[in-house]
Amino acid sequence: MSLATRSRARTGSSRPAPAPRTRGDVLFAVAVGVLLAVHAVIFVATLVLAPVTPVEQRSLDLLQLPVEVGRALMLPFHALLLVCLFILGRRAAGRWAGFGSMLAVLALDLRADPTDPVYGPAVVTGGWAAAALLAAAFVLLRRRPAAAALLTGVASGFAGTAALALPAFLIAIALRPGRRAGARAKAAELGAFTAAWALTAALVQAVWLSRLGAAGWLDRAAEYTAEFRPHDLVPWLEQQRIVFAAWHFAPLVTFGLALFLFAAAATGAVRYLMVPVEGERGPAVLRVLRRFPPELTAAFLTMLFFGVWWALSGSEVVVDPMLPVLGAVAPLLTALAYRGAKWLLTVNRFWTFGATAYLIGLILARSTQLVITLVHAFQV
């Protein structure tokens, strides 16, 4: 036997044998395949059948692209969004939580606004691109904060409201244990993130300026800042009615389902807060807060800031201005709810009953939303 052959034999013998595929592996692979096929069908149906809304037409005019080309260019962003949601969900509670995050995207009713609907992920609107970039930023925040800052800056170039994510990322970084101790090191880390975000956001605006000219860029800026200027406000209760109408159910049922989903997700969050982290130090409150992953801290603070902004804006339109957070964060509630259910299954028989109720309720609620959304998707 030659030296090269013996070397290959030694190398091969040192590799661990691959784990045999189980029924669970096969079921998961089939489920993911079916889910991706459904996503593809919805994407193609939207690309071919959906009418062009005034919001989408403005985006097409800015890009100076035919509608078919513009919609096809949204496919990489949608793929990036699904991959990042799966990664975030898997980090939270395993691969089925990642699957649930991808499924939850389909459960979003994007046509909740009768006067300004969003027909699907292929529609040319900055919100889809911003959602994908924000989700990628959440994934990279823990180990690649500089890349997360760059992606967040680019996202704000696609959708002006994505700038609301910046303070959420800064708070998450401030809470995260730093590689170097001391307030000065933490301030430097926050400053570096802000500078990278600002530089990237400015470069994106420079690209738009060179493409549109001064007059076109000012028109685009006026459109993005319209919601931040004083205008007649919709009463807060009316806004909530608009939100609840997006769930397709009676208001009381909608309120109950919303409470259920947030309660289940909160259970998953509490599980994070209960488990000490190796080497944690500092005040008790800070130690507990640091147990929550920084990417999820940034994600849910982003949802909070978007919600506060929308409530104060007095807008009647829900979906289009909220697309970045609806696509990048709302599906993660399903992953956290699944994490909470998995934990309760291990506590005792009483909580096993609660966990079973969580899982059944989660499957029924999401499945019902999914069926209704799929039906609406083909009613152009």
BALOBA-1460 file (C-alpha; in Angstrom, 3 decimals):
// residues 380
<rec num="1" residu="m" x="0.000" y="0.000" z="0.000"/>
<rec num="2" residu="s" x="1.378" y="3.386" z="-0.987"/>
<rec num="3" residu="l" x="1.951" y="6.238" z="1.447"/>
<rec num="4" residu="a" x="-0.924" y="8.250" z="-0.083"/>
<rec num="5" residu="t" x="-3.291" y="5.283" z="0.206"/>
<rec num="6" residu="r" x="-2.322" y="4.686" z="3.845"/>
<rec num="7" residu="s" x="-2.814" y="8.418" z="4.558"/>
<rec num="8" residu="r" x="-6.290" y="8.369" z="3.018"/>
<rec num="9" residu="a" x="-7.142" y="5.250" z="4.966"/>
<rec num="10" residu="r" x="-6.045" y="6.846" z="8.247"/>
<rec num="11" residu="t" x="-7.957" y="10.033" z="7.448"/>
<rec num="12" residu="g" x="-11.088" y="8.137" z="6.530"/>
<rec num="13" residu="s" x="-10.968" y="5.943" z="9.600"/>
<rec num="14" residu="s" x="-10.768" y="8.979" z="11.900"/>
<rec num="15" residu="r" x="-14.009" y="10.510" z="10.634"/>
<rec num="16" residu="p" x="-17.096" y="9.767" z="12.729"/>
<rec num="17" residu="a" x="-19.714" y="7.689" z="11.002"/>
<rec num="18" residu="p" x="-22.714" y="9.747" z="9.845"/>
<rec num="19" residu="a" x="-25.755" y="9.379" z="12.050"/>
<rec num="20" residu="p" x="-28.461" y="7.226" z="10.473"/>
<rec num="21" residu="r" x="-31.497" y="9.056" z="9.157"/>
<rec num="22" residu="t" x="-34.540" y="8.659" z="11.356"/>
<rec num="23" residu="r" x="-38.233" y="8.945" z="10.548"/>
<rec num="24" residu="g" x="-38.156" y="12.380" z="12.110"/>
<rec num="25" residu="d" x="-35.417" y="13.437" z="9.674"/>
<rec num="26" residu="v" x="-37.420" y="12.199" z="6.716"/>
<rec num="27" residu="l" x="-40.596" y="13.876" z="7.980"/>
<rec num="28" residu="f" x="-38.745" y="17.144" z="8.473"/>
<rec num="29" residu="a" x="-37.214" y="17.023" z="4.995"/>
<rec num="30" residu="v" x="-40.604" y="16.333" z="3.420"/>
<rec num="31" residu="a" x="-42.266" y="19.109" z="5.448"/>
<rec num="32" residu="v" x="-39.595" y="21.648" z="4.436"/>
<rec num="33" residu="g" x="-39.875" y="20.584" z="0.806"/>
<rec num="34" residu="v" x="-43.642" y="21.028" z="0.797"/>
<rec num="35" residu="l" x="-43.352" y="24.375" z="2.577"/>
<rec num="36" residu="l" x="-40.807" y="25.706" z="0.084"/>
<rec num="37" residu="a" x="-42.994" y="24.496" z="-2.771"/>
<rec num="38" residu="v" x="-45.928" y="26.442" z="-1.349"/>
<rec num="39" residu="h" x="-43.730" y="29.529" z="-1.004"/>
<rec num="40" residu="a" x="-42.662" y="29.124" z="-4.638"/>
<rec num="41" residu="v" x="-46.258" y="28.749" z="-5.837"/>
<rec num="42" residu="i" x="-47.346" y="31.867" z="-3.950"/>
<rec num="43" residu="f" x="-44.352" y="33.795" z="-5.275"/>
<rec num="44" residu="v" x="-44.994" y="32.817" z="-8.896"/>
<rec num="45" residu="a" x="-48.745" y="33.416" z="-8.570"/>
<rec num="46" residu="t" x="-48.091" y="36.897" z="-7.224"/>
<rec num="47" residu="l" x="-45.502" y="37.602" z="-9.912"/>
<rec num="48" residu="v" x="-47.878" y="36.627" z="-12.717"/>
<rec num="49" residu="l" x="-51.372" y="37.465" z="-11.457"/>
<rec num="50" residu="a" x="-51.194" y="40.307" z="-8.943"/>
<rec num="51" residu="p" x="-52.239" y="43.742" z="-10.209"/>
<rec num="52" residu="v" x="-49.870" y="46.661" z="-9.812"/>
<rec num="53" residu="t" x="-50.868" y="48.856" z="-6.876"/>
<rec num="54" residu="p" x="-50.036" y="52.584" z="-6.730"/>
<rec num="55" residu="v" x="-47.344" y="51.899" z="-4.096"/>
<rec num="56" residu="e" x="-45.720" y="49.260" z="-6.267"/>
<rec num="57" residu="q" x="-45.952" y="51.483" z="-9.333"/>
<rec num="58" residu="r" x="-44.022" y="54.209" z="-7.533"/>
<rec num="59" residu="s" x="-41.279" y="51.700" z="-6.724"/>
<rec num="60" residu="l" x="-41.169" y="50.535" z="-10.348"/>
<rec num="61" residu="d" x="-40.929" y="54.128" z="-11.527"/>
<rec num="62" residu="l" x="-38.002" y="54.710" z="-9.193"/>
<rec num="63" residu="l" x="-36.206" y="51.588" z="-10.377"/>
<rec num="64" residu="q" x="-37.192" y="52.147" z="-14.023"/>
<rec num="65" residu="l" x="-37.866" y="48.432" z="-14.500"/>
<rec num="66" residu="p" x="-40.707" y="46.423" z="-16.064"/>
<rec num="67" residu="v" x="-42.989" y="44.887" z="-13.486"/>
<rec num="68" residu="e" x="-41.978" y="41.297" z="-14.336"/>
<rec num="69" residu="v" x="-38.267" y="42.063" z="-13.953"/>
<rec num="70" residu="g" x="-38.775" y="44.016" z="-10.735"/>
<rec num="71" residu="r" x="-40.819" y="41.229" z="-9.187"/>
<rec num="72" residu="a" x="-38.341" y="38.550" z="-10.222"/>
<rec num="73" residu="l" x="-35.570" y="40.525" z="-8.514"/>
<rec num="74" residu="m" x="-37.421" y="40.126" z="-5.210"/>
<rec num="75" residu="l" x="-36.866" y="36.344" z="-5.184"/>
<rec num="76" residu="p" x="-33.330" y="36.466" z="-3.677"/>
<rec num="77" residu="f" x="-34.596" y="38.716" z="-0.891"/>
<rec num="78" residu="h" x="-37.464" y="36.357" z="-0.122"/>
<rec num="79" residu="a" x="-35.083" y="33.387" z="-0.111"/>
<rec num="80" residu="l" x="-32.729" y="35.259" z="2.235"/>
<rec num="81" residu="l" x="-35.648" y="36.044" z="4.550"/>
<rec num="82" residu="l" x="-36.693" y="32.384" z="4.768"/>
<rec num="83" residu="v" x="-33.138" y="31.181" z="5.427"/>
<rec num="84" residu="c" x="-32.584" y="33.742" z="8.181"/>
<rec num="85" residu="l" x="-35.937" y="33.018" z="9.826"/>
<rec num="86" residu="f" x="-35.083" y="29.327" z="9.859"/>
<rec num="87" residu="i" x="-31.696" y="30.033" z="11.466"/>
<rec num="88" residu="l" x="-33.216" y="32.280" z="14.131"/>
<rec num="89" residu="g" x="-35.996" y="29.805" z="14.881"/>
<rec num="90" residu="r" x="-33.564" y="26.886" z="15.061"/>
<rec num="91" residu="r" x="-31.393" y="28.813" z="17.517"/>
<rec num="92" residu="a" x="-34.456" y="29.399" z="19.678"/>
<rec num="93" residu="a" x="-35.900" y="25.886" z="19.838"/>
<rec num="94" residu="g" x="-34.513" y="23.541" z="17.215"/>
<rec num="95" residu="r" x="-35.285" y="22.811" z="13.606"/>
<rec num="96" residu="w" x="-39.059" y="22.546" z="13.983"/>
<rec num="97" residu="a" x="-39.101" y="26.050" z="15.444"/>
<rec num="98" residu="g" x="-37.203" y="27.180" z="12.353"/>
<rec num="99" residu="f" x="-39.805" y="25.443" z="10.229"/>
<rec num="100" residu="g" x="-42.550" y="27.210" z="12.181"/>
<rec num="101" residu="s" x="-40.914" y="30.573" z="11.520"/>
<rec num="102" residu="m" x="-40.923" y="29.950" z="7.768"/>
<rec num="103" residu="l" x="-44.525" y="28.742" z="7.958"/>
<rec num="104" residu="a" x="-45.584" y="31.853" z="9.874"/>
<rec num="105" residu="v" x="-44.603" y="34.044" z="6.921"/>
<rec num="106" residu="l" x="-47.394" y="32.407" z="4.933"/>
<rec num="107" residu="a" x="-49.835" y="33.078" z="7.768"/>
<rec num="108" residu="l" x="-49.378" y="36.845" z="7.417"/>
<rec num="109" residu="d" x="-52.425" y="38.442" z="5.822"/>
<rec num="110" residu="l" x="-50.735" y="40.952" z="3.549"/>
<rec num="111" residu="r" x="-54.046" y="42.012" z="2.005"/>
<rec num="112" residu="a" x="-55.530" y="43.294" z="5.238"/>
<rec num="113" residu="d" x="-55.594" y="46.869" z="3.941"/>
<rec num="114" residu="p" x="-58.421" y="47.051" z="1.372"/>
<rec num="115" residu="t" x="-57.248" y="50.389" z="-0.029"/>
<rec num="116" residu="d" x="-53.516" y="49.589" z="-0.087"/>
<rec num="117" residu="p" x="-53.008" y="45.786" z="-0.233"/>
<rec num="118" residu="v" x="-49.730" y="43.915" z="-0.581"/>
<rec num="119" residu="y" x="-50.341" y="40.879" z="-2.741"/>
<rec num="120" residu="g" x="-47.328" y="38.792" z="-1.806"/>
<rec num="121" residu="p" x="-43.551" y="38.463" z="-1.548"/>
<rec num="122" residu="a" x="-42.971" y="39.113" z="-5.255"/>
<rec num="123" residu="v" x="-44.439" y="42.610" z="-5.079"/>
<rec num="124" residu="v" x="-41.834" y="45.308" z="-5.728"/>
<rec num="125" residu="t" x="-41.844" y="47.177" z="-2.443"/>
<rec num="126" residu="g" x="-38.943" y="48.166" z="-0.241"/>
<rec num="127" residu="g" x="-40.508" y="46.495" z="2.773"/>
<rec num="128" residu="w" x="-39.723" y="42.967" z="1.552"/>
<rec num="129" residu="a" x="-36.094" y="43.778" z="0.879"/>
<rec num="130" residu="a" x="-35.791" y="45.589" z="4.216"/>
<rec num="131" residu="a" x="-37.326" y="42.606" z="6.051"/>
<rec num="132" residu="a" x="-34.795" y="40.213" z="4.506"/>
<rec num="133" residu="l" x="-31.856" y="42.481" z="5.341"/>
<rec num="134" residu="l" x="-33.056" y="43.030" z="8.916"/>
<rec num="135" residu="a" x="-33.463" y="39.277" z="9.433"/>
<rec num="136" residu="a" x="-29.915" y="38.757" z="8.163"/>
<rec num="137" residu="a" x="-28.712" y="41.491" z="10.523"/>
<rec num="138" residu="f" x="-30.355" y="39.713" z="13.461"/>
<rec num="139" residu="v" x="-28.558" y="36.494" z="12.500"/>
<rec num="140" residu="l" x="-25.157" y="38.205" z="12.282"/>
<rec num="141" residu="l" x="-25.461" y="40.488" z="15.306"/>
<rec num="142" residu="r" x="-23.967" y="38.072" z="17.826"/>
<rec num="143" residu="r" x="-20.686" y="37.383" z="16.013"/>
<rec num="144" residu="r" x="-20.555" y="39.934" z="13.183"/>
<rec num="145" residu="p" x="-21.944" y="43.218" z="14.553"/>
<rec num="146" residu="a" x="-20.206" y="45.250" z="11.839"/>
<rec num="147" residu="a" x="-21.952" y="43.257" z="9.115"/>
<rec num="148" residu="a" x="-25.245" y="43.645" z="10.986"/>
<rec num="149" residu="a" x="-24.743" y="47.416" z="11.011"/>
<rec num="150" residu="l" x="-24.088" y="47.468" z="7.262"/>
<rec num="151" residu="l" x="-27.194" y="45.393" z="6.506"/>
<rec num="152" residu="t" x="-29.362" y="47.584" z="8.744"/>
<rec num="153" residu="g" x="-28.076" y="50.683" z="6.972"/>
<rec num="154" residu="v" x="-28.883" y="49.210" z="3.566"/>
<rec num="155" residu="a" x="-32.342" y="48.185" z="4.809"/>
<rec num="156" residu="s" x="-33.094" y="51.801" z="5.703"/>
<rec num="157" residu="g" x="-32.362" y="52.674" z="2.083"/>
<rec num="158" residu="f" x="-35.085" y="50.308" z="0.897"/>
<rec num="159" residu="a" x="-37.657" y="51.321" z="3.531"/>
<rec num="160" residu="g" x="-37.303" y="54.484" z="5.566"/>
<rec num="161" residu="t" x="-39.051" y="52.933" z="8.580"/>
<rec num="162" residu="a" x="-36.228" y="50.390" z="8.872"/>
<rec num="163" residu="a" x="-34.239" y="53.147" z="10.588"/>
<rec num="164" residu="l" x="-36.429" y="52.421" z="13.629"/>
<rec num="165" residu="a" x="-34.362" y="49.266" z="14.100"/>
<rec num="166" residu="l" x="-31.178" y="51.208" z="14.870"/>
<rec num="167" residu="p" x="-31.989" y="51.986" z="18.546"/>
<rec num="168" residu="a" x="-33.099" y="48.370" z="19.007"/>
<rec num="169" residu="f" x="-29.712" y="47.104" z="17.820"/>
<rec num="170" residu="l" x="-27.885" y="49.618" z="20.016"/>
<rec num="171" residu="i" x="-29.807" y="48.517" z="23.120"/>
<rec num="172" residu="a" x="-29.120" y="44.863" z="22.310"/>
<rec num="173" residu="i" x="-25.399" y="45.606" z="21.952"/>
<rec num="174" residu="a" x="-25.394" y="47.589" z="25.198"/>
<rec num="175" residu="l" x="-26.922" y="44.638" z="27.063"/>
<rec num="176" residu="r" x="-24.685" y="42.048" z="25.456"/>
<rec num="177" residu="p" x="-21.525" y="41.134" z="27.401"/>
<rec num="178" residu="g" x="-18.619" y="42.770" z="25.590"/>
<rec num="179" residu="r" x="-15.353" y="41.123" z="24.628"/>
<rec num="180" residu="r" x="-13.628" y="43.874" z="26.599"/>
<rec num="181" residu="a" x="-14.845" y="45.121" z="29.955"/>
<rec num="182" residu="g" x="-15.504" y="48.742" z="30.772"/>
<rec num="183" residu="a" x="-17.856" y="51.526" z="29.826"/>
<rec num="184" residu="r" x="-15.356" y="52.992" z="27.388"/>
<rec num="185" residu="a" x="-15.116" y="49.732" z="25.422"/>
<rec num="186" residu="k" x="-18.897" y="49.443" z="25.288"/>
<rec num="187" residu="a" x="-19.209" y="53.061" z="24.117"/>
<rec num="188" residu="a" x="-16.652" y="52.359" z="21.401"/>
<rec num="189" residu="e" x="-18.641" y="49.314" z="20.287"/>
<rec num="190" residu="l" x="-21.862" y="51.323" z="20.124"/>
<rec num="191" residu="g" x="-20.117" y="54.139" z="18.282"/>
<rec num="192" residu="a" x="-18.644" y="51.757" z="15.722"/>
<rec num="193" residu="f" x="-22.054" y="50.211" z="15.041"/>
<rec num="194" residu="t" x="-23.697" y="53.628" z="14.655"/>
<rec num="195" residu="a" x="-20.933" y="54.890" z="12.384"/>
<rec num="196" residu="a" x="-21.114" y="51.814" z="10.153"/>
<rec num="197" residu="w" x="-24.906" y="52.162" z="9.942"/>
<rec num="198" residu="a" x="-24.758" y="55.891" z="9.166"/>
<rec num="199" residu="l" x="-22.038" y="55.485" z="6.532"/>
<rec num="200" residu="t" x="-23.929" y="52.696" z="4.772"/>
<rec num="201" residu="a" x="-27.240" y="54.562" z="4.922"/>
<rec num="202" residu="a" x="-25.549" y="57.662" z="3.473"/>
<rec num="203" residu="l" x="-23.978" y="55.636" z="0.649"/>
<rec num="204" residu="v" x="-27.358" y="54.150" z="-0.252"/>
<rec num="205" residu="q" x="-28.866" y="57.632" z="-0.375"/>
<rec num="206" residu="a" x="-25.967" y="58.753" z="-2.553"/>
<rec num="207" residu="v" x="-26.745" y="55.941" z="-4.984"/>
<rec num="208" residu="w" x="-30.398" y="57.010" z="-5.089"/>
<rec num="209" residu="l" x="-29.349" y="60.612" z="-5.625"/>
<rec num="210" residu="s" x="-27.087" y="59.721" z="-8.542"/>
<rec num="211" residu="r" x="-29.826" y="57.587" z="-10.084"/>
<rec num="212" residu="l" x="-32.816" y="59.899" z="-9.557"/>
<rec num="213" residu="g" x="-31.255" y="63.332" z="-9.633"/>
<rec num="214" residu="a" x="-31.892" y="66.022" z="-7.063"/>
<rec num="215" residu="a" x="-35.578" y="66.533" z="-7.900"/>
<rec num="216" residu="g" x="-36.359" y="62.800" z="-7.940"/>
<rec num="217" residu="w" x="-34.450" y="62.221" z="-4.711"/>
<rec num="218" residu="l" x="-36.360" y="65.033" z="-2.968"/>
<rec num="219" residu="d" x="-39.685" y="63.570" z="-4.147"/>
<rec num="220" residu="r" x="-38.685" y="60.176" z="-2.769"/>
<rec num="221" residu="a" x="-37.552" y="61.696" z="0.527"/>
<rec num="222" residu="a" x="-40.853" y="63.570" z="0.834"/>
<rec num="223" residu="e" x="-42.755" y="60.306" z="0.390"/>
<rec num="224" residu="y" x="-40.693" y="58.530" z="3.050"/>
<rec num="225" residu="t" x="-41.044" y="61.340" z="5.576"/>
<rec num="226" residu="a" x="-44.768" y="61.910" z="4.978"/>
<rec num="227" residu="e" x="-45.780" y="59.754" z="7.940"/>
<rec num="228" residu="f" x="-43.501" y="61.702" z="10.267"/>
<rec num="229" residu="r" x="-45.167" y="65.028" z="9.480"/>
<rec num="230" residu="p" x="-48.258" y="66.229" z="11.432"/>
<rec num="231" residu="h" x="-51.566" y="65.048" z="9.962"/>
<rec num="232" residu="d" x="-55.037" y="63.961" z="11.061"/>
<rec num="233" residu="l" x="-54.760" y="60.997" z="13.395"/>
<rec num="234" residu="v" x="-56.898" y="57.895" z="13.415"/>
<rec num="235" residu="p" x="-58.158" y="57.187" z="16.960"/>
<rec num="236" residu="w" x="-56.117" y="54.544" z="18.756"/>
<rec num="237" residu="l" x="-59.061" y="52.153" z="19.201"/>
<rec num="238" residu="e" x="-59.849" y="52.423" z="15.510"/>
<rec num="239" residu="q" x="-56.253" y="51.505" z="14.741"/>
<rec num="240" residu="q" x="-56.567" y="48.404" z="16.912"/>
<rec num="241" residu="r" x="-59.776" y="47.447" z="15.110"/>
<rec num="242" residu="i" x="-57.875" y="47.672" z="11.825"/>
<rec num="243" residu="v" x="-55.137" y="45.410" z="13.226"/>
<rec num="244" residu="f" x="-57.627" y="42.849" z="14.533"/>
<rec num="245" residu="a" x="-59.461" y="42.831" z="11.194"/>
<rec num="246" residu="a" x="-56.298" y="41.447" z="9.603"/>
<rec num="247" residu="w" x="-56.795" y="38.164" z="11.483"/>
<rec num="248" residu="h" x="-60.117" y="37.388" z="9.732"/>
<rec num="249" residu="f" x="-61.843" y="36.441" z="12.997"/>
<rec num="250" residu="a" x="-64.445" y="38.083" z="15.209"/>
<rec num="251" residu="p" x="-62.856" y="40.761" z="17.440"/>
<rec num="252" residu="l" x="-63.202" y="38.730" z="20.659"/>
<rec num="253" residu="v" x="-61.719" y="35.622" z="19.044"/>
<rec num="254" residu="t" x="-58.938" y="37.710" z="17.545"/>
<rec num="255" residu="f" x="-58.116" y="39.228" z="20.924"/>
<rec num="256" residu="g" x="-58.023" y="35.775" z="22.517"/>
<rec num="257" residu="l" x="-55.731" y="34.365" z="19.815"/>
<rec num="258" residu="a" x="-53.415" y="37.341" z="20.118"/>
<rec num="259" residu="l" x="-53.214" y="36.880" z="23.882"/>
<rec num="260" residu="f" x="-52.558" y="33.171" z="23.392"/>
<rec num="261" residu="l" x="-49.734" y="33.706" z="20.915"/>
<rec num="262" residu="f" x="-48.028" y="36.355" z="23.027"/>
<rec num="263" residu="a" x="-48.474" y="34.302" z="26.219"/>
<rec num="264" residu="a" x="-46.937" y="31.247" z="24.575"/>
<rec num="265" residu="a" x="-44.057" y="33.310" z="23.182"/>
<rec num="266" residu="a" x="-43.545" y="34.956" z="26.574"/>
<rec num="267" residu="t" x="-43.221" y="31.478" z="28.105"/>
<rec num="268" residu="g" x="-40.390" y="30.750" z="25.702"/>
<rec num="269" residu="a" x="-38.753" y="34.057" z="26.599"/>
<rec num="270" residu="v" x="-39.055" y="33.322" z="30.331"/>
<rec num="271" residu="r" x="-37.214" y="30.063" z="29.771"/>
<rec num="272" residu="y" x="-34.251" y="32.049" z="28.472"/>
<rec num="273" residu="l" x="-34.316" y="34.322" z="31.517"/>
<rec num="274" residu="m" x="-34.400" y="31.405" z="33.964"/>
<rec num="275" residu="v" x="-31.251" y="29.659" z="32.736"/>
<rec num="276" residu="p" x="-27.966" y="31.173" z="34.028"/>
<rec num="277" residu="v" x="-25.192" y="31.801" z="31.510"/>
<rec num="278" residu="e" x="-21.662" y="30.608" z="32.253"/>
<rec num="279" residu="g" x="-19.439" y="33.405" z="33.500"/>
<rec num="280" residu="e" x="-22.229" y="35.963" z="33.921"/>
<rec num="281" residu="r" x="-21.462" y="38.875" z="36.206"/>
<rec num="282" residu="g" x="-22.761" y="42.297" z="37.118"/>
<rec num="283" residu="p" x="-26.022" y="43.454" z="38.769"/>
<rec num="284" residu="a" x="-28.785" y="40.858" z="39.053"/>
<rec num="285" residu="v" x="-31.155" y="42.616" z="36.627"/>
<rec num="286" residu="l" x="-28.428" y="42.990" z="34.035"/>
<rec num="287" residu="r" x="-27.402" y="39.346" z="34.398"/>
<rec num="288" residu="v" x="-30.979" y="38.212" z="33.762"/>
<rec num="289" residu="l" x="-31.454" y="40.476" z="30.753"/>
<rec num="290" residu="r" x="-28.214" y="39.266" z="29.213"/>
<rec num="291" residu="r" x="-29.533" y="35.702" z="29.174"/>
<rec num="292" residu="f" x="-31.844" y="36.648" z="26.342"/>
<rec num="293" residu="p" x="-30.008" y="36.283" z="22.987"/>
<rec num="294" residu="p" x="-28.964" y="39.660" z="21.551"/>
<rec num="295" residu="e" x="-30.502" y="38.881" z="18.156"/>
<rec num="296" residu="l" x="-33.919" y="38.276" z="19.724"/>
<rec num="297" residu="t" x="-33.532" y="41.356" z="21.922"/>
<rec num="298" residu="a" x="-32.902" y="43.445" z="18.805"/>
<rec num="299" residu="a" x="-35.762" y="41.770" z="16.944"/>
<rec num="300" residu="f" x="-38.461" y="42.298" z="19.542"/>
<rec num="301" residu="l" x="-37.331" y="45.810" z="20.437"/>
<rec num="302" residu="t" x="-37.591" y="46.549" z="16.712"/>
<rec num="303" residu="m" x="-41.175" y="45.270" z="16.798"/>
<rec num="304" residu="l" x="-41.872" y="47.451" z="19.829"/>
<rec num="305" residu="f" x="-40.463" y="50.586" z="18.191"/>
<rec num="306" residu="f" x="-42.376" y="49.928" z="14.981"/>
<rec num="307" residu="g" x="-45.597" y="49.416" z="16.931"/>
<rec num="308" residu="v" x="-45.164" y="52.630" z="18.919"/>
<rec num="309" residu="w" x="-44.332" y="54.571" z="15.774"/>
<rec num="310" residu="w" x="-47.356" y="53.218" z="13.909"/>
<rec num="311" residu="a" x="-49.714" y="53.946" z="16.822"/>
<rec num="312" residu="l" x="-48.429" y="57.523" z="17.082"/>
<rec num="313" residu="s" x="-48.547" y="58.030" z="13.317"/>
<rec num="314" residu="g" x="-52.338" y="57.681" z="13.296"/>
<rec num="315" residu="s" x="-52.158" y="55.775" z="10.006"/>
<rec num="316" residu="e" x="-54.962" y="53.593" z="8.657"/>
<rec num="317" residu="v" x="-52.557" y="51.516" z="6.581"/>
<rec num="318" residu="v" x="-51.045" y="48.624" z="8.529"/>
<rec num="319" residu="v" x="-49.232" y="46.233" z="6.254"/>
<rec num="320" residu="d" x="-47.048" y="48.247" z="3.877"/>
<rec num="321" residu="p" x="-45.360" y="50.509" z="6.475"/>
<rec num="322" residu="m" x="-44.976" y="47.541" z="8.834"/>
<rec num="323" residu="l" x="-43.624" y="45.075" z="6.253"/>
<rec num="324" residu="p" x="-40.027" y="45.109" z="7.563"/>
<rec num="325" residu="v" x="-41.064" y="44.052" z="11.055"/>
<rec num="326" residu="l" x="-43.966" y="41.840" z="9.940"/>
<rec num="327" residu="g" x="-41.630" y="39.804" z="7.748"/>
<rec num="328" residu="a" x="-38.516" y="39.762" z="9.925"/>
<rec num="329" residu="v" x="-39.873" y="39.610" z="13.489"/>
<rec num="330" residu="a" x="-43.514" y="38.522" z="13.707"/>
<rec num="331" residu="p" x="-42.762" y="34.930" z="12.537"/>
<rec num="332" residu="l" x="-40.310" y="34.540" z="15.431"/>
<rec num="333" residu="l" x="-43.241" y="34.618" z="17.864"/>
<rec num="334" residu="t" x="-44.095" y="31.136" z="16.596"/>
<rec num="335" residu="a" x="-40.569" y="29.897" z="17.317"/>
<rec num="336" residu="l" x="-40.622" y="31.297" z="20.863"/>
<rec num="337" residu="a" x="-44.076" y="29.815" z="21.469"/>
<rec num="338" residu="y" x="-42.745" y="26.427" z="20.383"/>
<rec num="339" residu="r" x="-39.771" y="26.867" z="22.724"/>
<rec num="340" residu="g" x="-42.161" y="27.570" z="25.595"/>
<rec num="341" residu="a" x="-44.217" y="24.481" z="24.799"/>
<rec num="342" residu="k" x="-41.126" y="22.244" z="24.638"/>
<rec num="343" residu="w" x="-40.021" y="23.492" z="28.035"/>
<rec num="344" residu="l" x="-43.408" y="23.004" z="29.700"/>
<rec num="345" residu="l" x="-43.474" y="19.402" z="28.492"/>
<rec num="346" residu="t" x="-40.505" y="18.688" z="30.785"/>
<rec num="347" residu="v" x="-41.819" y="20.345" z="33.986"/>
<rec num="348" residu="n" x="-44.593" y="18.101" z="35.314"/>
<rec num="349" residu="r" x="-47.932" y="16.569" z="34.309"/>
<rec num="350" residu="f" x="-49.895" y="19.757" z="34.956"/>
<rec num="351" residu="w" x="-47.649" y="21.831" z="32.731"/>
<rec num="352" residu="t" x="-47.571" y="19.028" z="30.170"/>
<rec num="353" residu="f" x="-51.289" y="19.670" z="29.744"/>
<rec num="354" residu="g" x="-50.558" y="23.380" z="29.278"/>
<rec num="355" residu="a" x="-47.819" y="22.626" z="26.764"/>
<rec num="356" residu="t" x="-50.149" y="20.370" z="24.795"/>
<rec num="357" residu="a" x="-52.754" y="23.140" z="24.747"/>
<rec num="358" residu="y" x="-50.061" y="25.547" z="23.519"/>
<rec num="359" residu="l" x="-49.057" y="23.272" z="20.664"/>
<rec num="360" residu="i" x="-52.610" y="22.426" z="19.594"/>
<rec num="361" residu="g" x="-53.685" y="26.059" z="19.769"/>
<rec num="362" residu="l" x="-50.591" y="27.194" z="17.867"/>
<rec num="363" residu="i" x="-51.140" y="24.653" z="15.086"/>
<rec num="364" residu="l" x="-54.861" y="25.445" z="14.793"/>
<rec num="365" residu="a" x="-54.394" y="29.218" z="14.809"/>
<rec num="366" residu="r" x="-51.533" y="29.223" z="12.313"/>
<rec num="367" residu="s" x="-53.190" y="26.626" z="10.070"/>
<rec num="368" residu="t" x="-56.443" y="28.577" z="9.960"/>
<rec num="369" residu="q" x="-54.605" y="31.789" z="9.121"/>
<rec num="370" residu="l" x="-52.594" y="29.957" z="6.478"/>
<rec num="371" residu="v" x="-55.643" y="28.479" z="4.761"/>
<rec num="372" residu="i" x="-57.427" y="31.828" z="4.646"/>
<rec num="373" residu="t" x="-54.293" y="33.587" z="3.401"/>
<rec num="374" residu="l" x="-53.771" y="31.016" z="0.650"/>
<rec num="375" residu="v" x="-57.397" y="31.389" z="-0.461"/>
<rec num="376" residu="h" x="-57.055" y="35.170" z="-0.557"/>
<rec num="377" residu="a" x="-53.783" y="34.941" z="-2.464"/>
<rec num="378" residu="f" x="-55.554" y="33.573" z="-5.536"/>
<rec num="379" residu="q" x="-58.487" y="35.979" z="-5.383"/>
<rec num="380" residu="v" x="-57.012" y="38.798" z="-7.437"/>
